[in-house]
Amino acid sequence: MLDSSDLVAFIATTDPARAREFYEQKLGLLLTSHSDFADVFDANGTMLRVTPVAEVPAAGYTVLGWRVTDIEATVRGLAAKGVVFNRYDGMDQDENGIWTTPGGEKVAWFADPDGHTLSLTQFR
């Protein structure tokens, strides 16, 4: 039923101006509309609605991720814009914070200003 409908992604923020700067300036997403209800970004054809809330509960998992073709270049580019990549105990991450799965995929994690875990994945 929904297989031919476009996905809309949502993420919450306590500080819309700070979130807008992060998603627009650091991640390079195009802001397509702004209102008191949400800043809307084009995430390569997927609508991402960054919605203001009073409190953002911490999630212990990744809430958004991007499939990339060159994770090393993407990590370097984001790091140059001030994005800090997460390090996790017990995971053999390289100097850029990239972990290679047993199946050969490469993954790196970072957080947005509200502490949401975001990821990059380069699939085999």
N, C-alpha and C positions, 0 to 999 in steps of 0.2 A: 504494500500500500504506500509506504513512504520511500520506496526505492528510487522513485523518479523525482522526489522533492529535494530541494536544496536544504542543507544543514545550516542552522544558525547556532553559533557558539556564544555562550554567555560567560562573563567573568565579573566578579564584584570588586568594588574599590571603595575605600573610605575617603579617598582624596582624588577626585576626578581630574584635577589639573595635573597632579603628579603622574597619574596613570596615563593620561593623554600624552604627556611628554615622553614617557617610557615607550609606549606602543608606537607612537608616531616617529619620534626622533631616534631612539635607540634601536628599535626593531624595524623601522622603516615601513610600517603599515600606513596605507592611505586612509586618512580620516574622510569618511563620506558624508557624515551628518553629525550634528551636535544638538542636544536638547538637555533639559533638566533631568530627563529620564535615562539617557545613555549617550555615550560617544560611540559612534558606529564606525568600524574600520573594515576595509576590504582586505581580507587575509587570503590573497590569491584566489578570489572567487567565493570564499566562505565569509559570510557576514559574522563579524565579531562585535558583540555588544558589550561594552564596558559600562556596568551599571553601578551607580552610587548606592551605598548601603551604610547603615550606622556602624556595623561591626562585621568584620570578615573572620569567620571561624577558620582556624588553621586546618588544612587538609594534609594528611600524611602521605600523599601520593601526587603524581603528576596530573594536572588538570587540563593542560593544553600542550600539544606537541606539533612539531613540524618535521616533515620528511624532507631531507636535504640530499643533494647529490655529492657535495664535497664538505663533509663535516669539519675538517681541519680548517679550511678557508672560512667557513661560516663562523666557527668559534673565534678565530683570529679577528675577523671583521667586527663581531659583536664585542669582543674584549676591548678592541680599540675604541669603541664607543662607551666603554665603562661598564659593560655587563660582566658580572663576576660569576664564574662557574662553580657549582657546588662540588664539594669533595665528600665522599662517604667512606667511613671506616669499613675495611674488609673488601672494598672494591678496588681492583687493580686498574686505576685510571692513569692515563699518561700525563705528561707535563701540562697539557691543555685541559685536563679534567675529562678526557674522553675515555669511556669504558668500552671494551670490545667484548661482546657477548660470546658464549661458547659457540654459537652458530655463525659468528663473524660480523654481525651487525655492530655498528658503532653508535654510542649514545652519550650525550652530554646534557647536564641539567643546570638550570639557573632559576632565579626567582625574580618575580616582578616586584614592584614597590610594596605591594600588600602581602608578600610572602607566598604567593601562589607558586608552586613548582611547575616550571615549563621545561620542555625538552626539545632536543634536536636528535633525529635518528637518521643515520645513513644505512639503508638496507643493502644487503648483498645483491 
